[in-house]
Amino acid sequence: MQRLHARYPFLAAARDAVASETVDLATVVEQDRAVVDRARERVVGALEDGEIGDPHRDVRVELLSYPVARVLVSLVAERILVRKYARAEASAAFERFTADLETTTELQSVESAELDLEALLAEFDLRESVVETETGYGIAVGTYLPLAADLWEDEWRLVNRALVRGEVPVDEGELRTLLREAIRERVQEGLPFDVPPAIATALEDDVEEIRAVLAELDLTREIDTVVPDLFPPCMKALLDAIQKGEHLPHHSRFAITAFLTSIGMSTDDIVDLYRVNSTFGEEMTRYQTDHIRGDTSPTDYSPPSCATMQSYGDCVNKDDLCERIPHPMAYYENRLDDADEDDLEDWRETAVDGDA
């Protein structure tokens, strides 16, 4: 087993390496606690921080923890966990191959732990679809569209891109982002899957621990109540900015839109909120909202965690509850649970009454 395979366990060569070792997964989960612990760490880290954690110093443990992590995700079988896990694995790979590509441009030997662009393109059958140009790269439009489908920012829409002889020009950073999306799709592909009873039994305690983390984050509960007074401070601030007609950066617009879709607001409701903005474009706003909701994309997005909100500078006006809550949705659910029924007047019903 090579370090390259442990760093990039989604590679076909990594799967072959595991297969060639005739590894019995049932035996691993029953007897190799280090592998299971690292696998659980990958999954819990994806849920809590959007990261899979630091790699294990033992190459074998690190490599085998990937298929076991996929087993854990399949046993929990929550859609939001599948999404978060795939994104975290892809983000880790993105950081690693970005570092690799910045240190070498030559094809690495099979002994190397680094991955070059040529090998990465070949891995996803993109050699014929991506060509180097004088200004960057050109990617065949038929290849570009599915890779960019889950990227919600305006800049990725084909209508906002140039099209030259059937190719979409991209710079090196954009090509890397598209490769990250290819990795995310591969990681997510086939999840969840059926797990043999013997393996499921051996992992019962680990699955329960992951379920407990998922429950604590309160990301799976369905909410269909819109009470702005109970919003977390960060979302109150963003909603207030929208109502004042202020321009929001992409990350802020994504955060509040994902939050509003998660608590039950329709696309029409959200589009109406943005109308006060001087740069409002209904078609674009509707497209973005439907994309975040999952109507026009393979993923329905969850709002960013508190840690992500803080990293973008959107975490403002923190109160005591913020100090104990890791996610804006958990904050809102907590406030809803504590509120009196009389205080739960839905904003949408108020708007309808006001229009009557």
C-alpha positions as CSV (number, residue, x, y, z in Angstrom):
1,M,0.0,0.0,0.0
2,Q,1.4,3.3,-1.1
3,R,1.2,6.8,0.5
4,L,-0.3,8.1,-2.7
5,H,-3.2,5.7,-2.3
6,A,-3.7,6.7,1.3
7,R,-3.7,10.4,0.3
8,Y,-6.1,9.8,-2.5
9,P,-8.2,6.8,-1.6
10,F,-10.8,7.6,-4.3
11,L,-8.3,6.6,-7.0
12,A,-9.0,3.5,-9.0
13,A,-5.4,2.4,-8.2
14,A,-6.2,2.8,-4.4
15,R,-9.2,0.5,-4.8
16,D,-7.1,-2.0,-6.7
17,A,-4.4,-1.8,-4.0
18,V,-7.0,-2.7,-1.3
19,A,-8.3,-5.6,-3.4
20,S,-4.8,-6.9,-4.2
21,E,-4.2,-7.2,-0.4
22,T,-7.2,-9.5,-0.2
23,V,-8.4,-7.4,2.7
24,D,-11.5,-8.9,4.4
25,L,-13.5,-5.8,5.6
26,A,-15.4,-7.9,8.2
27,T,-12.1,-8.9,9.8
28,V,-10.8,-5.3,9.7
29,V,-13.9,-3.8,11.5
30,E,-13.8,-6.6,14.1
31,Q,-10.1,-6.7,14.8
32,D,-8.5,-3.4,13.7
33,R,-9.7,-0.7,16.1
34,A,-7.2,1.9,14.7
35,V,-8.9,1.7,11.2
36,V,-12.4,2.0,12.6
37,D,-11.4,4.9,14.9
38,R,-9.9,6.8,11.9
39,A,-12.9,6.0,9.8
40,R,-15.3,7.3,12.4
41,E,-13.1,10.4,12.7
42,R,-13.5,11.0,9.0
43,V,-17.2,10.9,9.2
44,V,-17.7,12.9,12.5
45,G,-15.2,15.5,11.2
46,A,-17.2,15.9,8.0
47,L,-20.3,16.5,10.1
48,E,-18.9,18.9,12.6
49,D,-16.2,20.8,10.7
50,G,-16.5,19.9,7.1
51,E,-13.1,18.2,7.3
52,I,-11.9,14.6,7.6
53,G,-9.2,15.3,10.1
54,D,-5.4,14.7,9.9
55,P,-4.2,11.6,8.2
56,H,-3.1,8.6,10.3
57,R,0.7,8.1,10.3
58,D,0.2,4.5,9.3
59,V,-0.5,4.3,5.5
60,R,-2.5,1.0,5.9
61,V,-4.7,2.5,8.5
62,E,-5.3,5.7,6.6
63,L,-6.2,3.8,3.3
64,L,-8.5,1.2,4.9
65,S,-10.3,3.9,6.9
66,Y,-11.8,5.3,3.7
67,P,-13.9,2.2,2.7
68,V,-14.8,1.7,6.4
69,A,-15.9,5.4,6.5
70,R,-18.1,4.7,3.5
71,V,-19.6,1.8,5.3
72,L,-20.4,4.0,8.3
73,V,-22.1,6.6,6.2
74,S,-24.1,3.8,4.5
75,L,-25.2,2.4,7.9
76,V,-26.4,5.8,9.1
77,A,-28.1,6.4,5.8
78,E,-28.9,10.0,6.2
79,R,-28.9,12.1,3.0
80,I,-27.3,15.1,4.7
81,L,-24.5,12.9,6.0
82,V,-23.8,11.5,2.5
83,R,-23.5,15.1,1.1
84,K,-21.4,16.4,3.9
85,Y,-19.0,13.4,3.9
86,A,-18.5,13.6,0.1
87,R,-17.8,17.3,0.3
88,A,-15.3,16.8,3.1
89,E,-13.4,14.1,1.3
90,A,-13.3,16.2,-1.9
91,S,-12.1,19.3,0.1
92,A,-9.3,17.3,1.6
93,A,-8.3,15.9,-1.8
94,F,-8.5,19.4,-3.3
95,E,-6.1,20.8,-0.7
96,R,-3.7,17.9,-1.2
97,F,-3.6,18.0,-5.0
98,T,-3.4,21.8,-5.0
99,A,-0.2,21.5,-3.0
100,D,1.1,18.7,-5.2
101,L,0.4,20.7,-8.4
102,E,2.2,23.7,-7.1
103,T,5.4,21.7,-6.4
104,T,5.6,19.7,-9.6
105,T,4.5,19.7,-13.2
106,E,6.2,16.4,-14.2
107,L,4.5,13.0,-14.2
108,Q,5.2,11.4,-10.8
109,S,6.4,7.8,-10.5
110,V,4.1,5.2,-9.0
111,E,6.3,5.4,-5.8
112,S,5.5,9.1,-5.3
113,A,2.9,10.4,-2.8
114,E,2.2,13.3,-5.1
115,L,-0.4,13.6,-7.9
116,D,0.1,15.6,-11.1
117,L,-2.5,17.2,-13.3
118,E,-2.1,14.7,-16.1
119,A,-2.7,11.8,-13.8
120,L,-5.7,13.5,-12.2
121,L,-7.3,14.2,-15.6
122,A,-6.7,10.6,-16.7
123,E,-8.3,9.4,-13.5
124,F,-11.6,11.0,-14.5
125,D,-11.3,10.3,-18.3
126,L,-10.8,14.1,-18.9
127,R,-7.6,14.0,-21.0
128,E,-9.5,14.4,-24.3
129,S,-12.0,16.9,-22.9
130,V,-9.4,19.4,-21.4
131,V,-6.8,21.1,-23.5
132,E,-4.2,23.6,-22.5
133,T,-4.4,27.0,-24.2
134,E,-2.3,30.2,-24.2
135,T,-4.4,31.7,-21.4
136,G,-5.3,28.6,-19.4
137,Y,-7.4,25.6,-20.3
138,G,-10.4,24.8,-22.5
139,I,-12.9,22.2,-21.4
140,A,-15.5,20.7,-23.7
141,V,-18.9,22.1,-22.9
142,G,-20.5,18.7,-22.5
143,T,-17.9,17.9,-19.8
144,Y,-18.1,21.3,-18.2
145,L,-21.9,21.3,-17.6
146,P,-22.1,18.3,-15.3
147,L,-19.0,19.2,-13.4
148,A,-20.3,22.8,-12.8
149,A,-23.8,21.7,-12.0
150,D,-23.4,21.8,-8.2
151,L,-21.5,25.1,-8.2
152,W,-24.1,27.7,-7.3
153,E,-22.2,31.0,-7.9
154,D,-23.2,33.1,-10.9
155,E,-19.7,32.8,-12.5
156,W,-20.3,29.1,-13.2
157,R,-23.5,29.4,-15.2
158,L,-22.8,28.7,-18.8
159,V,-24.7,31.9,-19.8
160,N,-21.9,33.9,-18.0
161,R,-19.0,32.0,-19.6
162,A,-17.4,32.4,-22.9
163,L,-17.8,29.5,-25.4
164,V,-15.0,29.0,-28.0
165,R,-15.5,26.3,-30.6
166,G,-17.4,24.1,-28.2
167,E,-15.0,24.7,-25.3
168,V,-15.4,26.7,-22.1
169,P,-12.2,28.6,-21.2
170,V,-11.2,28.2,-17.5
171,D,-8.1,29.2,-15.6
172,E,-6.0,26.8,-13.6
173,G,-7.9,27.6,-10.3
174,E,-11.2,27.0,-12.0
175,L,-10.0,23.7,-13.4
176,R,-8.9,22.6,-10.0
177,T,-12.4,23.4,-8.6
178,L,-14.0,21.4,-11.3
179,L,-11.7,18.5,-10.5
180,R,-12.8,18.8,-6.9
181,E,-16.4,18.4,-8.0
182,A,-15.4,15.3,-10.0
183,I,-13.9,13.8,-6.8
184,R,-17.0,14.7,-4.8
185,E,-19.2,13.0,-7.3
186,R,-17.1,9.9,-7.2
187,V,-17.1,9.8,-3.4
188,Q,-20.8,10.3,-3.3
189,E,-21.5,7.7,-6.0
190,G,-23.2,4.6,-4.7
191,L,-23.8,5.9,-1.1
192,P,-25.5,4.6,0.8
193,F,-25.2,0.9,0.0
194,D,-26.3,-2.3,1.6
195,V,-23.9,-3.5,4.3
196,P,-23.5,-7.2,5.3
197,P,-25.1,-7.9,8.7
198,A,-21.8,-9.1,10.2
199,I,-20.1,-5.8,9.4
200,A,-23.1,-3.8,10.6
201,T,-23.1,-5.6,13.9
202,A,-19.4,-4.9,14.5
203,L,-19.9,-1.2,13.9
204,E,-23.1,-0.7,15.9
205,D,-21.4,1.5,18.6
206,D,-19.7,3.7,16.0
207,V,-22.9,4.2,14.1
208,E,-24.7,5.2,17.3
209,E,-22.0,7.7,18.0
210,I,-22.3,9.3,14.6
211,R,-26.1,9.4,14.9
212,A,-25.7,11.2,18.2
213,V,-23.5,13.8,16.6
214,L,-26.0,14.2,13.8
215,A,-28.8,14.6,16.3
216,E,-26.9,17.1,18.3
217,L,-26.4,19.2,15.2
218,D,-30.1,19.0,14.5
219,L,-29.6,19.0,10.7
220,T,-32.3,16.4,9.9
221,R,-35.4,17.8,11.4
222,E,-38.0,19.2,9.1
223,I,-38.9,22.8,9.9
224,D,-41.7,24.8,8.2
225,T,-42.0,27.8,10.5
226,V,-40.7,31.3,9.7
227,V,-40.4,33.5,12.7
228,P,-37.6,36.1,12.1
229,D,-37.6,37.2,15.7
230,L,-36.3,33.8,16.6
231,F,-33.6,33.6,13.9
232,P,-29.9,33.3,15.0
233,P,-28.2,36.8,15.1
234,C,-26.2,36.1,12.0
235,M,-29.3,35.3,9.9
236,K,-31.2,38.3,11.4
237,A,-28.4,40.5,10.3
238,L,-28.4,39.1,6.7
239,L,-32.2,39.3,6.5
240,D,-32.0,42.9,7.7
241,A,-29.4,43.7,5.0
242,I,-31.7,42.2,2.3
243,Q,-34.7,44.2,3.5
244,K,-32.6,47.4,3.4
245,G,-31.7,46.6,-0.2
246,E,-28.0,46.2,0.6
247,H,-25.8,44.1,-1.8
248,L,-24.6,40.8,-0.2
249,P,-21.4,39.0,-1.2
250,H,-21.9,35.5,-2.6
251,H,-21.2,33.7,0.6
252,S,-23.6,35.8,2.6
253,R,-26.3,35.5,0.0
254,F,-25.8,31.7,-0.1
255,A,-26.0,31.4,3.7
256,I,-29.3,33.3,4.1
257,T,-30.9,31.7,1.1
258,A,-29.9,28.2,2.2
259,F,-31.3,29.0,5.7
260,L,-34.6,30.3,4.4
261,T,-35.1,27.3,2.1
262,S,-34.3,25.0,5.1
263,I,-37.0,26.5,7.3
264,G,-39.7,26.1,4.6
265,M,-39.8,29.3,2.6
266,S,-40.7,28.8,-1.1
267,T,-38.7,30.2,-4.0
268,D,-41.4,32.8,-4.7
269,D,-41.2,34.0,-1.1
270,I,-37.4,34.3,-1.2
271,V,-37.4,36.0,-4.6
272,D,-39.9,38.6,-3.3
273,L,-37.5,39.4,-0.4
274,Y,-34.7,40.3,-2.8
275,R,-36.9,42.6,-5.0
276,V,-35.9,45.6,-2.9
277,N,-32.3,45.4,-4.1
278,S,-31.4,47.8,-6.9
279,T,-29.5,45.2,-8.7
280,F,-32.3,42.6,-8.4
281,G,-32.7,40.2,-11.3
282,E,-35.6,37.8,-10.9
283,E,-34.4,35.1,-13.3
284,M,-31.0,34.9,-11.6
285,T,-32.4,35.0,-8.1
286,R,-34.9,32.3,-8.9
287,Y,-32.2,30.2,-10.5
288,Q,-29.9,30.5,-7.5
289,T,-32.6,29.7,-5.0
290,D,-33.9,26.7,-6.9
291,H,-30.2,25.5,-7.2
292,I,-29.6,25.8,-3.5
293,R,-32.9,24.1,-2.8
294,G,-31.9,21.2,-5.0
295,D,-34.7,21.7,-7.6
296,T,-32.2,22.3,-10.4
297,S,-29.1,20.6,-8.9
298,P,-28.2,17.2,-7.5
299,T,-27.8,18.6,-4.0
300,D,-30.1,20.5,-1.7
301,Y,-27.7,22.7,0.3
302,S,-27.7,23.1,4.1
303,P,-26.9,26.5,5.6
304,P,-23.2,26.9,6.6
305,S,-22.1,25.9,10.1
306,C,-21.3,28.5,12.7
307,A,-17.6,27.9,12.1
308,T,-18.0,28.6,8.4
309,M,-20.1,31.7,9.1
310,Q,-17.4,33.0,11.4
311,S,-14.6,32.3,8.8
312,Y,-16.5,34.4,6.2
313,G,-17.2,37.3,8.7
314,D,-20.9,36.6,8.8
315,C,-21.0,35.6,12.5
316,V,-22.2,38.8,14.2
317,N,-24.0,39.8,17.4
318,K,-23.3,36.5,19.2
319,D,-25.4,35.8,22.2
320,D,-25.2,33.2,25.0
321,L,-27.0,30.6,23.0
322,C,-24.5,31.0,20.1
323,E,-21.7,30.0,22.4
324,R,-23.3,26.6,22.9
325,I,-24.7,25.9,19.4
326,P,-22.6,24.7,16.4
327,H,-25.0,25.5,13.7
328,P,-27.6,28.3,12.8
329,M,-30.3,25.6,12.3
330,A,-29.7,24.2,15.7
331,Y,-30.0,27.7,17.1
332,Y,-33.3,28.3,15.4
333,E,-34.7,24.9,16.4
334,N,-33.7,25.6,20.0
335,R,-35.5,28.9,20.0
336,L,-38.6,27.4,18.4
337,D,-38.7,24.7,21.0
338,D,-38.5,27.2,23.8
339,A,-41.0,29.7,22.4
340,D,-44.6,30.0,23.5
341,E,-47.2,29.0,20.9
342,D,-48.4,32.6,20.9
343,D,-45.0,33.8,19.8
344,L,-44.9,31.4,16.8
345,E,-46.8,33.6,14.3
346,D,-45.4,32.6,10.9
347,W,-44.1,35.5,8.9
348,R,-45.7,34.1,5.7
349,E,-49.2,34.1,7.3
350,T,-48.7,37.7,8.5
351,A,-47.7,38.7,5.0
352,V,-50.8,37.1,3.5
353,D,-53.1,38.7,6.2
354,G,-51.5,42.0,5.5
355,D,-52.2,41.7,1.7
356,A,-55.8,40.7,2.3
